[in-house]
Amino acid sequence: MKILFTRKIPSRMLDLIPGDYKVAMWSEENSTMPREELLKEAADADAIFTNLTDKLDAEFFGHAEKLKVVSTMAVGFDNIDLHEATKRGIPVGHTPDVLSEAVAELGLALMFACARRIVESMQFIKENKWESWGPFLFAGQKISGAKLGIIGMGRIGKILAKQAKALNMEVVYYNRRPNTETEKELNIEYRGLEALLQESDYVVMLAPGSQETYHMMGYEQFSLMKPTSIFVNVSRGSNVSEEGLYKALSEKKIFAAGLDVFEVEPIQKDHPLLTLSNVIAAPHIGSATQETREKMVEIALNNILKGLNGERLLHTVNEEVYK
């Protein structure tokens, strides 16, 4: 049977695959398999090891008539047409839990970097502009004792809340539904979105990407925030109107933004947001610790092998496929 990998995975991480399986893998490091190549290779594939940059829509499933299992090396799956997969009896696996700590840590890292103007300061030194110490040179915002607003209280949100509490931060959250058990466990409080934005010194976006959350943060929402506040997005780029964010940052409606995700990836170097000194951008590295990525590969591969053996996947997105 043939397993198609849409990204290059180190060969040492493929030891789980039995020798009688055929492996087809995109060969270029850190680049996306072209659509034409994806459809061509999918035609005789029994399984696909995919990621969030691949669009597995009705057209794709129409080409992949032999497909028995889909496994994405991600927790999110908004790039996959679950209706089409389920209709064809194809289980879709993903890699939840394992990346939660890494993403929460990056959220914190971006908060600190924005608050203390780390990148700006480094650039200042590299341009040989540092002539003397100044009493308010690159003065930023404090974190200890500040209020953190988390949009989306899932696994990552809970970890981030615990980390923030260790930093003596007050934590409020917005979710589709309040969770009283989580509130008691973590000593946090629920807020409506508008109230959260008005109160918080830091706002971290952790909502999943969906039609419901599309552009839920735009100029109107950013205008509700404090001029000293900081916005961080480590969820999905589609959750934020980049035009609205650019306008808010340009007009000093908020202090800074730390962004790991964008509406169109990779973001281009001439993007308006990258012209602003109060923006810190990262190339979608939320789960990018060596240990986390290796574990994600292991889980995604196990999902595939179980699917090809007719077994239930470790983590199945479309559970209804088994009914």
C-alpha positions in Angstrom: 0.0 0.0 0.0 1.1 3.5 -0.7 1.5 6.3 1.9 1.8 9.8 0.4 3.7 12.4 2.4 3.0 16.0 1.3 6.0 17.3 3.2 9.6 16.0 3.6 10.0 14.1 6.8 13.5 13.0 8.1 14.0 9.4 7.1 15.0 8.4 10.6 11.4 9.2 11.7 9.9 6.7 9.3 11.0 3.5 11.1 7.4 2.8 12.2 6.5 2.0 8.6 6.7 -1.7 7.6 9.1 -2.4 4.7 6.3 -3.7 2.4 4.7 -0.2 2.3 5.5 2.1 -0.5 6.4 5.7 0.5 5.9 8.7 -1.8 7.3 11.9 -0.4 7.6 15.5 -1.6 11.3 16.1 -1.7 11.8 19.8 -1.2 12.5 21.0 2.3 10.1 23.4 3.9 8.0 23.9 0.7 4.4 22.9 -0.2 3.6 20.1 -2.6 2.1 21.8 -5.7 -1.6 21.2 -6.2 -1.1 19.4 -9.5 1.4 17.0 -8.0 -0.8 16.4 -5.0 -3.7 15.3 -7.1 -1.5 13.2 -9.3 0.1 11.4 -6.4 -3.2 11.0 -4.5 -4.7 9.0 -7.4 -3.2 5.7 -6.2 -2.5 6.5 -2.5 -4.0 4.4 0.2 -3.1 6.9 2.9 -2.0 10.6 3.1 0.2 12.2 5.7 -0.8 15.9 5.3 -0.6 19.2 7.1 -2.6 22.4 7.3 -1.3 23.9 4.0 -2.8 21.2 1.9 -6.4 21.7 0.7 -8.2 18.3 0.9 -11.5 19.3 -0.7 -14.1 17.5 -2.9 -11.8 17.7 -5.9 -9.0 16.1 -4.0 -11.2 13.2 -2.7 -12.5 12.7 -6.2 -9.0 12.0 -7.4 -8.0 9.8 -4.4 -10.4 6.9 -5.0 -8.2 4.3 -3.2 -7.7 6.5 -0.1 -8.4 4.7 3.2 -7.1 7.1 5.8 -6.1 10.8 6.2 -3.8 11.9 8.9 -2.8 15.6 9.5 0.3 16.6 11.4 -1.7 19.3 13.2 -4.5 19.7 15.8 -6.5 21.9 13.4 -8.3 20.4 10.4 -10.1 23.3 8.7 -8.2 22.5 5.5 -10.0 19.1 5.2 -13.5 18.6 3.8 -14.8 16.3 6.6 -18.1 15.8 4.9 -16.5 14.4 1.8 -14.1 12.2 3.9 -16.9 10.8 6.0 -19.2 10.2 3.0 -16.5 8.1 1.5 -15.8 6.2 4.8 -12.4 7.7 5.3 -11.3 8.4 8.9 -9.4 11.6 9.4 -6.8 11.7 12.2 -5.0 14.6 13.9 -2.5 15.3 16.6 -4.1 17.0 19.6 -2.8 17.5 23.1 0.9 16.9 22.3 1.4 20.5 20.9 -0.6 22.4 23.5 2.3 23.3 25.8 4.5 24.4 22.9 1.9 26.7 21.5 1.1 28.2 24.9 4.8 28.8 25.4 5.1 30.7 22.1 2.0 32.8 23.1 3.9 33.8 26.3 7.1 34.4 24.3 5.4 36.8 21.9 3.8 38.5 24.9 7.2 39.1 26.5 8.9 40.1 23.3 6.2 42.7 22.5 5.9 44.0 26.0 9.7 44.5 26.4 10.3 45.6 22.7 13.0 42.9 22.3 13.1 42.8 18.5 13.0 46.6 18.3 15.8 46.9 20.7 18.0 44.4 18.9 17.5 46.2 15.6 18.4 49.4 17.3 21.8 47.9 18.3 22.4 46.3 14.9 21.9 49.7 13.3 24.5 51.1 15.6 22.1 53.7 17.1 22.8 52.9 20.8 24.8 55.8 22.0 24.0 55.9 25.8 21.6 54.6 28.4 18.3 56.5 28.6 15.8 56.5 31.4 12.9 55.7 29.1 14.8 54.0 26.2 12.5 51.3 24.8 10.3 51.4 27.9 7.6 48.8 27.5 4.7 47.2 29.4 4.7 45.1 32.5 3.4 41.5 32.6 3.4 40.7 36.3 0.1 41.9 37.8 -1.4 42.6 34.4 -4.6 41.2 33.1 -4.6 38.5 30.4 -7.7 37.9 28.2 -7.8 34.6 26.4 -10.1 34.1 23.4 -10.8 30.3 23.2 -10.5 28.2 26.4 -9.5 24.9 25.0 -6.4 22.8 25.9 -3.9 25.5 25.0 -6.0 28.2 26.7 -5.9 26.2 30.0 -2.2 25.8 29.9 -1.6 29.4 29.0 -3.9 30.4 31.9 -1.9 28.3 34.3 1.4 29.8 33.1 -0.1 33.3 33.4 -1.2 32.7 36.9 2.4 31.7 37.8 3.4 35.2 36.5 0.9 36.8 38.9 -1.4 37.7 36.1 -5.2 38.0 36.4 -6.9 35.9 33.8 -10.3 36.3 32.1 -11.5 34.4 29.0 -14.1 34.3 26.2 -15.4 31.1 24.8 -18.5 30.0 22.8 -19.8 28.7 26.2 -18.7 29.5 29.7 -17.1 26.6 31.6 -17.7 26.9 35.3 -15.5 23.8 36.1 -12.5 25.5 34.4 -13.2 28.7 36.1 -13.1 27.0 39.5 -10.1 24.9 38.7 -8.0 27.8 37.4 -9.5 30.7 39.3 -10.4 32.6 36.2 -13.5 34.5 35.1 -15.6 34.5 32.0 -16.2 37.7 30.0 -18.1 38.7 26.9 -15.8 39.5 24.1 -16.3 43.2 24.3 -15.7 43.4 28.0 -12.6 41.2 27.7 -11.1 43.5 25.1 -11.8 46.6 27.1 -10.4 45.2 30.4 -7.3 43.2 29.2 -3.7 44.3 29.1 -2.9 41.3 26.9 -5.2 39.5 24.5 -4.2 36.1 23.1 -6.2 34.6 20.3 -6.6 30.8 20.6 -9.9 30.2 18.8 -10.1 27.5 16.1 -10.4 28.6 12.5 -14.0 28.4 11.2 -16.7 30.4 9.5 -17.9 31.5 13.0 -14.5 32.9 14.0 -13.6 34.4 10.6 -12.3 38.0 11.2 -13.8 38.0 14.7 -11.0 40.5 15.5 -11.2 43.6 13.2 -10.6 47.3 13.6 -13.8 47.8 15.6 -12.7 45.1 18.2 -9.1 46.4 18.3 -10.4 49.9 19.0 -12.0 48.6 22.2 -8.6 47.7 23.6 -6.4 49.9 25.7 -3.7 51.9 23.9 -1.2 50.1 26.1 -2.5 46.6 25.4 -0.9 43.9 23.3 -2.5 41.4 20.9 -1.1 38.0 20.2 -2.4 35.4 17.6 -1.2 31.8 17.7 -4.3 30.3 16.4 -5.4 30.9 12.8 -4.7 33.9 10.6 -8.3 33.9 9.3 -9.5 34.9 12.8 -8.1 38.4 12.3 -8.7 41.1 9.8 -5.1 42.1 8.9 -6.3 45.3 7.4 -8.1 46.2 10.6 -5.1 45.2 12.7 -2.8 47.3 10.6 -5.0 50.3 11.0 -5.3 49.9 14.7 -1.5 49.5 15.2 -0.8 52.5 12.9 -3.2 54.7 14.8 -1.8 53.5 18.2 -5.1 52.0 19.2 -3.0 49.2 20.7 0.6 49.0 21.8 1.9 46.1 19.8 1.0 42.7 18.2 2.8 39.3 18.1 1.7 37.2 15.2 2.6 33.6 14.4 -0.2 33.0 11.8 -1.5 35.0 8.8 -4.4 35.0 6.4 -2.1 34.0 3.5 1.0 32.0 4.3 3.8 32.5 3.8 3.4 36.2 4.5 5.4 38.3 2.0 8.1 40.7 3.1 6.3 43.7 1.7 3.1 43.0 3.7 1.9 46.2 5.4 2.1 44.7 8.9 5.8 44.0 8.5 6.5 47.7 7.9 5.5 48.4 11.5 8.0 48.5 14.3 5.4 47.4 16.9 4.8 44.0 15.1 6.7 40.9 15.9 6.1 38.1 13.3 7.0 34.4 13.3 6.6 31.9 10.5 3.9 29.7 12.0 6.2 28.0 14.6 3.7 27.5 17.4 4.4 23.8 17.9 8.0 24.0 16.7 10.0 22.4 19.4 12.0 19.4 18.4 10.3 17.1 20.9 6.8 18.3 19.9 7.3 18.0 16.2 8.8 14.5 16.5 5.9 13.4 18.7 3.4 14.8 16.1 5.0 12.8 13.4 4.8 9.7 15.5 1.1 10.2 16.3 0.3 11.0 12.7 2.1 7.9 11.4 0.3 5.7 14.0 -3.0 7.1 12.9 -2.2 6.1 9.3 -1.0 2.5 10.2 -4.0 1.9 12.3 -6.3 3.2 9.6 -4.6 0.9 7.0 -5.1 -2.0 9.3 -8.8 -1.3 9.7 -8.3 -0.2 13.3 -9.7 2.9 15.1 -7.2 5.8 14.8 -5.5 7.2 17.9 -7.3 10.6 17.4 -10.2 10.7 15.0 -11.8 14.0 13.9 -14.8 12.5 12.2 -15.9 9.8 14.7 -19.2 9.3 12.9 -17.2 7.4 10.2 -17.2 4.4 12.6 -21.0 4.3 13.0 
